[in-house]
Structure formats: C-alpha cells, structure tokens
Amino acid sequence: MSVRNGFLVAAAVGLLCAGCATKQPTPEITRAQTLIEQAEKSGARQYAADQLDSARSNLRLANAAARDGKEAEARARANEAAADAQLAQSRAQSGTAQKAADEVQRGTDVLQREAERTQGLPPALPPTQPAPNQPIP
C-alpha cells in the first residue's frame, strides 16, 4: 500500500469515527423541535408568545442535559417543551379562528346594514354583548 493510499484510508476511518461519536438527539428532543417549528408556522409568536418562549427555553435545557449525559432530565425537559409548543399552537389556532369569526361577523353586519338601507327599513339595533362571565339571556 502506498503512503497516499494509507493516508486516504486513515482519513476515511477518522471521518467514520467522528461521525459515530456525534450524539444524535433523543426522539423527544426531535419531537419538541418539530412541534416548536409547527407552532411558529401557525402564528404562535402573535397569539402565544409566552408559551412559545417557554417551549424554546425547555428545549435549550433539554439539549444541555443531553450534552451532559443526563438522559432522564433531557427527556423530561423535551416533553415539557413539546407540551408548551402544543399549547402555543392551539392558542395560535384559536386566535386565528377568532379573528376569522370576527371578520365574518363584520361582513354580516355590513350586509345587514346594506339590506336595511336598500329596503328603506330603520337600522337594526346592534346586539348587546353580555358582560364577561354573565349568562346569556
């Protein structure tokens, strides 16, 4: 074997060993990262910034614990991050749905006023909103 071939073999073995030594994240950490990305895409920054920040913080702690070899703590923190991310995503979806419902209501109100105007009817009184935590009559 020539010196050149020996060097290439040694380099290939070195790269293989370096690749094996790299620790892969736990499935919980990967799941938490994916859920955080999904929450961000669903608008969690706007509707659930606190939960999203908590998820990111717990993910950082999970990664640090995994680097330190504390697998149980890493899994626990990753699961907390995943739960926070799911909550953030749910709140973002709820906020988006509420915004859409409000827009539909505004459109309905405009159509109602336009119908009343074209028919010569007196404008309808706006619906009264019950006070928070009060039963609807």
OpenMM code with the backbone's topology and positions (N, CA, C; nanometers):
from openmm import Vec3, app, unit

residues = "MET SER VAL ARG ASN GLY PHE LEU VAL ALA ALA ALA VAL GLY LEU LEU CYS ALA GLY CYS ALA THR LYS GLN PRO THR PRO GLU ILE THR ARG ALA GLN THR LEU ILE GLU GLN ALA GLU LYS SER GLY ALA ARG GLN TYR ALA ALA ASP GLN LEU ASP SER ALA ARG SER ASN LEU ARG LEU ALA ASN ALA ALA ALA ARG ASP GLY LYS GLU ALA GLU ALA ARG ALA ARG ALA ASN GLU ALA ALA ALA ASP ALA GLN LEU ALA GLN SER ARG ALA GLN SER GLY THR ALA GLN LYS ALA ALA ASP GLU VAL GLN ARG GLY THR ASP VAL LEU GLN ARG GLU ALA GLU ARG THR GLN GLY LEU PRO PRO ALA LEU PRO PRO THR GLN PRO ALA PRO ASN GLN PRO ILE PRO".split()
positions = [
    Vec3(0.0857, -0.1162, 0.0000),
    Vec3(0.0000, 0.0000, 0.0000),
    Vec3(0.0902, 0.1224, 0.0000),
    Vec3(0.0573, 0.2167, -0.0855),
    Vec3(0.1392, 0.3373, -0.0928),
    Vec3(0.1048, 0.4293, 0.0233),
    Vec3(0.1905, 0.5256, 0.0428),
    Vec3(0.1690, 0.6225, 0.1509),
    Vec3(0.0412, 0.7015, 0.1249),
    Vec3(0.0186, 0.7311, -0.0021),
    Vec3(-0.1005, 0.8090, -0.0381),
    Vec3(-0.2269, 0.7295, -0.0048),
    Vec3(-0.2321, 0.6037, -0.0427),
    Vec3(-0.3489, 0.5205, -0.0128),
    Vec3(-0.3659, 0.5012, 0.1372),
    Vec3(-0.2554, 0.4853, 0.2079),
    Vec3(-0.2614, 0.4711, 0.3534),
    Vec3(-0.3199, 0.5959, 0.4184),
    Vec3(-0.2808, 0.7122, 0.3658),
    Vec3(-0.3339, 0.8379, 0.4188),
    Vec3(-0.4840, 0.8474, 0.3933),
    Vec3(-0.5281, 0.8093, 0.2737),
    Vec3(-0.6708, 0.8145, 0.2402),
    Vec3(-0.7516, 0.7206, 0.3282),
    Vec3(-0.7003, 0.6014, 0.3529),
    Vec3(-0.7699, 0.5063, 0.4397),
    Vec3(-0.7779, 0.5607, 0.5818),
    Vec3(-0.6688, 0.6175, 0.6308),
    Vec3(-0.6678, 0.6735, 0.7657),
    Vec3(-0.7663, 0.7896, 0.7771),
    Vec3(-0.7732, 0.8732, 0.6739),
    Vec3(-0.8670, 0.9860, 0.6753),
    Vec3(-1.0111, 0.9360, 0.6748),
    Vec3(-1.0394, 0.8338, 0.5947),
    Vec3(-1.1747, 0.7785, 0.5885),
    Vec3(-1.2148, 0.7182, 0.7217),
    Vec3(-1.1249, 0.6448, 0.7858),
    Vec3(-1.1536, 0.5857, 0.9164),
    Vec3(-1.1759, 0.6964, 1.0197),
    Vec3(-1.0956, 0.8001, 1.0129),
    Vec3(-1.1118, 0.9126, 1.1061),
    Vec3(-1.2468, 0.9797, 1.0909),
    Vec3(-1.2903, 0.9998, 0.9674),
    Vec3(-1.4216, 1.0602, 0.9440),
    Vec3(-1.5334, 0.9691, 0.9933),
    Vec3(-1.5185, 0.8402, 0.9712),
    Vec3(-1.6188, 0.7460, 1.0199),
    Vec3(-1.6301, 0.7499, 1.1712),
    Vec3(-1.5181, 0.7527, 1.2383),
    Vec3(-1.5190, 0.7564, 1.3851),
    Vec3(-1.5793, 0.8864, 1.4356),
    Vec3(-1.5483, 0.9964, 1.3689),
    Vec3(-1.6034, 1.1258, 1.4101),
    Vec3(-1.7550, 1.1257, 1.3937),
    Vec3(-1.8037, 1.0655, 1.2865),
    Vec3(-1.9476, 1.0574, 1.2648),
    Vec3(-2.0166, 0.9718, 1.3685),
    Vec3(-1.9527, 0.8653, 1.4111),
    Vec3(-2.0113, 0.7772, 1.5127),
    Vec3(-2.0117, 0.8431, 1.6498),
    Vec3(-1.9140, 0.9282, 1.6751),
    Vec3(-1.9025, 0.9914, 1.8056),
    Vec3(-2.0059, 1.1012, 1.8246),
    Vec3(-2.0605, 1.1547, 1.7165),
    Vec3(-2.1608, 1.2597, 1.7267),
    Vec3(-2.2887, 1.1994, 1.7823),
    Vec3(-2.3336, 1.2537, 1.8917),
    Vec3(-2.4526, 1.2005, 1.9585),
    Vec3(-2.5774, 1.2573, 1.8923),
    Vec3(-2.6682, 1.1698, 1.8597),
    Vec3(-2.7939, 1.2100, 1.7985),
    Vec3(-2.8896, 1.2567, 1.9081),
    Vec3(-2.9750, 1.3561, 1.8763),
    Vec3(-3.0718, 1.3990, 1.9774),
    Vec3(-3.1726, 1.2877, 2.0051),
    Vec3(-3.2267, 1.2900, 2.1253),
    Vec3(-3.3263, 1.1896, 2.1610),
    Vec3(-3.4524, 1.2124, 2.0780),
    Vec3(-3.5355, 1.1111, 2.0631),
    Vec3(-3.6607, 1.1295, 1.9878),
    Vec3(-3.7485, 1.2386, 2.0491),
    Vec3(-3.7434, 1.2523, 2.1817),
    Vec3(-3.8231, 1.3555, 2.2487),
    Vec3(-3.7756, 1.4952, 2.2093),
    Vec3(-3.6447, 1.5130, 2.1995),
    Vec3(-3.5900, 1.6435, 2.1604),
    Vec3(-3.6281, 1.6740, 2.0159),
    Vec3(-3.6165, 1.5747, 1.9298),
    Vec3(-3.6540, 1.5942, 1.7896),
    Vec3(-3.8014, 1.6297, 1.7779),
    Vec3(-3.8857, 1.5604, 1.8534),
    Vec3(-4.0302, 1.5872, 1.8516),
    Vec3(-4.0589, 1.7292, 1.9003),
    Vec3(-3.9939, 1.7690, 2.0096),
    Vec3(-4.0153, 1.9036, 2.0635),
    Vec3(-3.9742, 2.0091, 1.9621),
    Vec3(-3.8610, 1.9887, 1.8967),
    Vec3(-3.8145, 2.0845, 1.7949),
    Vec3(-3.9160, 2.0958, 1.6817),
    Vec3(-3.9679, 1.9835, 1.6384),
    Vec3(-4.0672, 1.9834, 1.5305),
    Vec3(-4.1943, 2.0561, 1.5738),
    Vec3(-4.2398, 2.0307, 1.6951),
    Vec3(-4.3615, 2.0963, 1.7438),
    Vec3(-4.3415, 2.2468, 1.7584),
    Vec3(-4.2236, 2.2891, 1.8009),
    Vec3(-4.1945, 2.4323, 1.8114),
    Vec3(-4.1992, 2.4964, 1.6724),
    Vec3(-4.1402, 2.4313, 1.5744),
    Vec3(-4.1435, 2.4846, 1.4380),
    Vec3(-4.2871, 2.4936, 1.3864),
    Vec3(-4.3684, 2.3926, 1.4153),
    Vec3(-4.5085, 2.3955, 1.3729),
    Vec3(-4.5839, 2.5092, 1.4418),
    Vec3(-4.5567, 2.5292, 1.5699),
    Vec3(-4.6231, 2.6373, 1.6439),
    Vec3(-4.5849, 2.7729, 1.5851),
    Vec3(-4.4585, 2.7884, 1.5516),
    Vec3(-4.4142, 2.9147, 1.4914),
    Vec3(-4.4859, 2.9401, 1.3602),
    Vec3(-4.5003, 2.8352, 1.2792),
    Vec3(-4.5667, 2.8489, 1.1494),
    Vec3(-4.7148, 2.8774, 1.1631),
    Vec3(-4.7753, 2.8377, 1.2746),
    Vec3(-4.9191, 2.8593, 1.2932),
    Vec3(-4.9517, 2.9954, 1.3549),
    Vec3(-4.8493, 3.0764, 1.3812),
    Vec3(-4.8736, 3.2103, 1.4330),
    Vec3(-4.8604, 3.2228, 1.5829),
    Vec3(-4.7895, 3.1321, 1.6466),
    Vec3(-4.7766, 3.1358, 1.7923),
    Vec3(-4.7030, 3.2604, 1.8410),
    Vec3(-4.6167, 3.3172, 1.7595),
    Vec3(-4.5483, 3.4404, 1.8028),
    Vec3(-4.6483, 3.5507, 1.8316),
    Vec3(-4.7560, 3.5537, 1.7539),
    Vec3(-4.8570, 3.6586, 1.7710),
    Vec3(-4.9546, 3.6268, 1.8841),
    Vec3(-4.9966, 3.5014, 1.8940),
    Vec3(-5.1050, 3.4664, 1.9856),
    Vec3(-5.0609, 3.3984, 2.1144),
    Vec3(-4.9409, 3.3426, 2.1187),
    Vec3(-4.8986, 3.2658, 2.2367),
    Vec3(-4.7480, 3.2774, 2.2565),
    Vec3(-4.6995, 3.3998, 2.2600),
    Vec3(-4.5550, 3.4223, 2.2696),
    Vec3(-4.4955, 3.3644, 2.3983),
    Vec3(-4.5680, 3.3727, 2.5085),
    Vec3(-4.5150, 3.3211, 2.6358),
    Vec3(-4.4950, 3.1693, 2.6307),
    Vec3(-4.5934, 3.0982, 2.5768),
    Vec3(-4.5814, 2.9531, 2.5680),
    Vec3(-4.4710, 2.9128, 2.4705),
    Vec3(-4.4582, 2.9877, 2.3622),
    Vec3(-4.3532, 2.9588, 2.2647),
    Vec3(-4.2155, 2.9823, 2.3264),
    Vec3(-4.2004, 3.0902, 2.4014),
    Vec3(-4.0732, 3.1174, 2.4702),
    Vec3(-4.0416, 3.0079, 2.5719),
    Vec3(-4.1428, 2.9625, 2.6438),
    Vec3(-4.1237, 2.8555, 2.7405),
    Vec3(-4.0800, 2.7267, 2.6714),
    Vec3(-4.1408, 2.6977, 2.5568),
    Vec3(-4.1034, 2.5776, 2.4812),
    Vec3(-3.9577, 2.5866, 2.4369),
    Vec3(-3.9190, 2.7014, 2.3854),
    Vec3(-3.7790, 2.7185, 2.3415),
    Vec3(-3.6823, 2.7049, 2.4584),
    Vec3(-3.7178, 2.7634, 2.5710),
    Vec3(-3.6318, 2.7553, 2.6896),
    Vec3(-3.6158, 2.6107, 2.7358),
    Vec3(-3.7266, 2.5370, 2.7419),
    Vec3(-3.7195, 2.3968, 2.7823),
    Vec3(-3.6409, 2.3129, 2.6818),
    Vec3(-3.6497, 2.3477, 2.5548),
    Vec3(-3.5720, 2.2750, 2.4540),
    Vec3(-3.4222, 2.3011, 2.4731),
    Vec3(-3.3863, 2.4254, 2.5027),
    Vec3(-3.2442, 2.4558, 2.5303),
    Vec3(-3.1961, 2.3762, 2.6511),
    Vec3(-3.2775, 2.3697, 2.7558),
    Vec3(-3.2399, 2.2933, 2.8745),
    Vec3(-3.2296, 2.1433, 2.8431),
    Vec3(-3.3184, 2.0936, 2.7580),
    Vec3(-3.3135, 1.9526, 2.7188),
    Vec3(-3.1850, 1.9224, 2.6423),
    Vec3(-3.1495, 2.0106, 2.5510),
    Vec3(-3.0251, 1.9914, 2.4749),
    Vec3(-2.9035, 1.9961, 2.5665),
    Vec3(-2.9023, 2.0876, 2.6623),
    Vec3(-2.7904, 2.0971, 2.7559),
    Vec3(-2.7810, 1.9707, 2.8409),
    Vec3(-2.8945, 1.9211, 2.8882),
    Vec3(-2.8942, 1.7985, 2.9692),
    Vec3(-2.8457, 1.6799, 2.8867),
    Vec3(-2.8851, 1.6738, 2.7611),
    Vec3(-2.8411, 1.5638, 2.6745),
    Vec3(-2.6900, 1.5707, 2.6526),
    Vec3(-2.6376, 1.6911, 2.6329),
    Vec3(-2.4922, 1.7063, 2.6157),
    Vec3(-2.4170, 1.6615, 2.7405),
    Vec3(-2.4775, 1.6845, 2.8574),
    Vec3(-2.4138, 1.6473, 2.9850),
    Vec3(-2.4386, 1.5016, 3.0217),
    Vec3(-2.5083, 1.4275, 2.9363),
    Vec3(-2.5333, 1.2869, 2.9630),
    Vec3(-2.6480, 1.2609, 3.0586),
    Vec3(-2.7290, 1.3604, 3.0867),
    Vec3(-2.8436, 1.3464, 3.1779),
    Vec3(-2.9684, 1.3148, 3.0947),
    Vec3(-2.9767, 1.1894, 3.0526),
    Vec3(-3.0815, 1.1488, 2.9591),
    Vec3(-3.2224, 1.1651, 3.0161),
    Vec3(-3.2436, 1.1293, 3.1411),
    Vec3(-3.3778, 1.1399, 3.2003),
    Vec3(-3.4221, 1.2860, 3.2061),
    Vec3(-3.3315, 1.3728, 3.2472),
    Vec3(-3.3650, 1.5158, 3.2528),
    Vec3(-3.3881, 1.5704, 3.1121),
    Vec3(-3.3083, 1.5256, 3.0171),
    Vec3(-3.3240, 1.5708, 2.8788),
    Vec3(-3.4621, 1.5321, 2.8259),
    Vec3(-3.5029, 1.4083, 2.8525),
    Vec3(-3.6352, 1.3637, 2.8074),
    Vec3(-3.7463, 1.4433, 2.8747),
    Vec3(-3.7331, 1.4653, 3.0053),
    Vec3(-3.8366, 1.5396, 3.0783),
    Vec3(-3.8494, 1.6820, 3.0250),
    Vec3(-3.7359, 1.7492, 3.0057),
    Vec3(-3.7390, 1.8870, 2.9536),
    Vec3(-3.7927, 1.8914, 2.8108),
    Vec3(-3.7557, 1.7922, 2.7317),
    Vec3(-3.8057, 1.7877, 2.5940),
    Vec3(-3.9566, 1.7663, 2.5932),
    Vec3(-4.0065, 1.6825, 2.6827),
    Vec3(-4.1518, 1.6612, 2.6918),
    Vec3(-4.2234, 1.7880, 2.7364),
    Vec3(-4.1622, 1.8635, 2.8278),
    Vec3(-4.2197, 1.9916, 2.8693),
    Vec3(-4.2206, 2.0894, 2.7517),
    Vec3(-4.1120, 2.0913, 2.6765),
    Vec3(-4.1048, 2.1788, 2.5589),
    Vec3(-4.2127, 2.1414, 2.4584),
    Vec3(-4.2324, 2.0117, 2.4374),
    Vec3(-4.3348, 1.9660, 2.3434),
    Vec3(-4.4742, 2.0091, 2.3897),
    Vec3(-4.5014, 1.9956, 2.5186),
    Vec3(-4.6327, 2.0353, 2.5719),
    Vec3(-4.6540, 2.1857, 2.5564),
    Vec3(-4.5510, 2.2645, 2.5860),
    Vec3(-4.5616, 2.4101, 2.5692),
    Vec3(-4.5843, 2.4471, 2.4228),
    Vec3(-4.5154, 2.3781, 2.3331),
    Vec3(-4.5307, 2.4057, 2.1900),
    Vec3(-4.6709, 2.3700, 2.1422),
    Vec3(-4.7244, 2.2578, 2.1913),
    Vec3(-4.8602, 2.2197, 2.1532),
    Vec3(-4.9621, 2.3212, 2.2047),
    Vec3(-4.9422, 2.3683, 2.3268),
    Vec3(-5.0315, 2.4707, 2.3813),
    Vec3(-5.0220, 2.5992, 2.2997),
    Vec3(-4.9005, 2.6378, 2.2646),
    Vec3(-4.8821, 2.7588, 2.1834),
    Vec3(-4.9517, 2.7439, 2.0487),
    Vec3(-4.9379, 2.6275, 1.9874),
    Vec3(-5.0015, 2.6057, 1.8583),
    Vec3(-5.1541, 2.6092, 1.8718),
    Vec3(-5.2073, 2.5492, 1.9760),
    Vec3(-5.3522, 2.5509, 1.9979),
    Vec3(-5.4027, 2.6931, 2.0181),
    Vec3(-5.3302, 2.7705, 2.0964),
    Vec3(-5.3721, 2.9098, 2.1181),
    Vec3(-5.3619, 2.9910, 1.9904),
    Vec3(-5.2605, 2.9641, 1.9098),
    Vec3(-5.2471, 3.0343, 1.7820),
    Vec3(-5.3632, 2.9994, 1.6894),
    Vec3(-5.3984, 2.8722, 1.6839),
    Vec3(-5.5110, 2.8312, 1.6002),
    Vec3(-5.6412, 2.8918, 1.6503),
    Vec3(-5.6574, 2.8975, 1.7818),
    Vec3(-5.7767, 2.9580, 1.8393),
    Vec3(-5.7827, 3.1076, 1.8062),
    Vec3(-5.6696, 3.1749, 1.8187),
    Vec3(-5.6643, 3.3176, 1.7870),
    Vec3(-5.6945, 3.3438, 1.6403),
    Vec3(-5.6409, 3.2608, 1.5539),
    Vec3(-5.6665, 3.2749, 1.4104),
    Vec3(-5.8140, 3.2506, 1.3803),
    Vec3(-5.8723, 3.1494, 1.4425),
    Vec3(-6.0139, 3.1200, 1.4210),
    Vec3(-6.1016, 3.2339, 1.4721),
    Vec3(-6.0663, 3.2902, 1.5879),
    Vec3(-6.1442, 3.4012, 1.6422),
    Vec3(-6.1359, 3.5235, 1.5509),
    Vec3(-6.0192, 3.5482, 1.4973),
    Vec3(-6.0011, 3.6606, 1.4049),
    Vec3(-6.0877, 3.6403, 1.2804),
    Vec3(-6.0903, 3.5184, 1.2278),
    Vec3(-6.1720, 3.4890, 1.1104),
    Vec3(-6.3207, 3.5042, 1.1434),
    Vec3(-6.3613, 3.4578, 1.2607),
    Vec3(-6.5018, 3.4709, 1.3016),
    Vec3(-6.5404, 3.6178, 1.3157),
    Vec3(-6.4511, 3.6978, 1.3706),
    Vec3(-6.4786, 3.8415, 1.3833),
    Vec3(-6.4950, 3.9066, 1.2458),
    Vec3(-6.4101, 3.8660, 1.1506),
    Vec3(-6.4204, 3.9215, 1.0150),
    Vec3(-6.5515, 3.8810, 0.9489),
    Vec3(-6.5940, 3.7576, 0.9683),
    Vec3(-6.7216, 3.7119, 0.9134),
    Vec3(-6.8360, 3.7916, 0.9764),
    Vec3(-6.8287, 3.8144, 1.1075),
    Vec3(-6.9333, 3.8911, 1.1751),
    Vec3(-6.9394, 4.0338, 1.1217),
    Vec3(-6.8239, 4.0949, 1.1010),
    Vec3(-6.8229, 4.2312, 1.0452),
    Vec3(-6.8849, 4.2322, 0.9063),
    Vec3(-6.8524, 4.1315, 0.8249),
    Vec3(-6.9112, 4.1232, 0.6912),
    Vec3(-7.0617, 4.1057, 0.6974),
    Vec3(-7.1083, 4.0240, 0.7896),
    Vec3(-7.2520, 4.0029, 0.8075),
    Vec3(-7.3200, 4.1329, 0.8495),
    Vec3(-7.2570, 4.2059, 0.9395),
    Vec3(-7.3134, 4.3339, 0.9851),
    Vec3(-7.3242, 4.4325, 0.8695),
    Vec3(-7.2218, 4.4382, 0.7855),
    Vec3(-7.2240, 4.5284, 0.6696),
    Vec3(-7.3373, 4.4888, 0.5752),
    Vec3(-7.3495, 4.3597, 0.5485),
    Vec3(-7.4575, 4.3142, 0.4602),
    Vec3(-7.5945, 4.3454, 0.5188),
    Vec3(-7.6092, 4.3293, 0.6493),
    Vec3(-7.7370, 4.3592, 0.7149),
    Vec3(-7.7709, 4.5073, 0.7007),
    Vec3(-7.6732, 4.5920, 0.7268),
    Vec3(-7.6983, 4.7369, 0.7141),
    Vec3(-7.7307, 4.7744, 0.5695),
    Vec3(-7.6614, 4.7141, 0.4757),
    Vec3(-7.6869, 4.7435, 0.3343),
    Vec3(-7.8267, 4.6964, 0.2947),
    Vec3(-7.8679, 4.5796, 0.3414),
    Vec3(-8.0020, 4.5294, 0.3101),
    Vec3(-8.1078, 4.6219, 0.3686),
    Vec3(-8.0872, 4.6673, 0.4906),
    Vec3(-8.1839, 4.7581, 0.5543),
    Vec3(-8.1890, 4.8911, 0.4814),
    Vec3(-8.0731, 4.9398, 0.4366),
    Vec3(-8.0684, 5.0678, 0.3670),
    Vec3(-8.1424, 5.0595, 0.2340),
    Vec3(-8.1199, 4.9514, 0.1595),
    Vec3(-8.1835, 4.9404, 0.0278),
    Vec3(-8.3334, 4.9113, 0.0376),
    Vec3(-8.3782, 4.8554, 0.1496),
    Vec3(-8.5217, 4.8267, 0.1666),
    Vec3(-8.5931, 4.9392, 0.2390),
    Vec3(-8.5206, 5.0409, 0.2798),
    Vec3(-8.5818, 5.1534, 0.3473),
    Vec3(-8.6249, 5.1242, 0.4892),
    Vec3(-8.5709, 5.0228, 0.5525),
    Vec3(-8.6058, 4.9878, 0.6892),
    Vec3(-8.5175, 5.0657, 0.7862),
    Vec3(-8.5701, 5.0911, 0.9062),
    Vec3(-8.4841, 5.1573, 1.0048),
    Vec3(-8.3702, 5.0619, 1.0441),
    Vec3(-8.2533, 5.1153, 1.0730),
    Vec3(-8.1409, 5.0278, 1.1082),
    Vec3(-8.1720, 4.9471, 1.2336),
    Vec3(-8.1253, 4.8240, 1.2319),
    Vec3(-8.1438, 4.7362, 1.3476),
    Vec3(-8.0496, 4.7792, 1.4579),
    Vec3(-8.0949, 4.7611, 1.5789),
    Vec3(-8.0082, 4.7913, 1.6922),
    Vec3(-7.8978, 4.6869, 1.6991),
    Vec3(-7.7761, 4.7288, 1.7307),
    Vec3(-7.6686, 4.6290, 1.7414),
    Vec3(-7.6984, 4.5340, 1.8565),
    Vec3(-7.6592, 4.4091, 1.8421),
    Vec3(-7.6838, 4.3138, 1.9512),
    Vec3(-7.6057, 4.3562, 2.0747),
    Vec3(-7.6687, 4.3375, 2.1878),
    Vec3(-7.5994, 4.3729, 2.3128),
    Vec3(-7.5067, 4.2587, 2.3502),
    Vec3(-7.3917, 4.2956, 2.3980),
    Vec3(-7.2933, 4.1963, 2.4405),
    Vec3(-7.3096, 4.1738, 2.5901),
    Vec3(-7.3233, 4.0489, 2.6353),
    Vec3(-7.3317, 4.0253, 2.7793),
    Vec3(-7.1975, 4.0576, 2.8439),
    Vec3(-7.2061, 4.1013, 2.9661),
    Vec3(-7.0827, 4.1292, 3.0404),
    Vec3(-7.0060, 3.9988, 3.0563),
    Vec3(-6.8737, 4.0066, 3.0663),
    Vec3(-6.7963, 3.8836, 3.0843),
    Vec3(-6.8453, 3.8044, 3.2050),
    Vec3(-6.8510, 3.6751, 3.1896),
    Vec3(-6.8930, 3.5819, 3.2953),
    Vec3(-7.0394, 3.6005, 3.3364),
    Vec3(-7.1193, 3.6600, 3.2499),
    Vec3(-7.2611, 3.6751, 3.2761),
    Vec3(-7.3369, 3.5803, 3.1830),
    Vec3(-7.4421, 3.5183, 3.2329),
    Vec3(-7.5198, 3.4265, 3.1457),
    Vec3(-7.5866, 3.5030, 3.0331),
    Vec3(-7.5949, 3.4372, 2.9199),
    Vec3(-7.6623, 3.4966, 2.8034),
    Vec3(-7.8119, 3.4701, 2.8203),
    Vec3(-7.8958, 3.5788, 2.8073),
    Vec3(-8.0398, 3.5617, 2.8267),
    Vec3(-8.1018, 3.4744, 2.7220),
] * unit.nanometer
topology = app.Topology()
chain = topology.addChain("A")
for resn in residues:
    res = topology.addResidue(resn, chain)
    for name in ("N", "CA", "C"):
        topology.addAtom(name, app.Element.getBySymbol(name[0]), res)
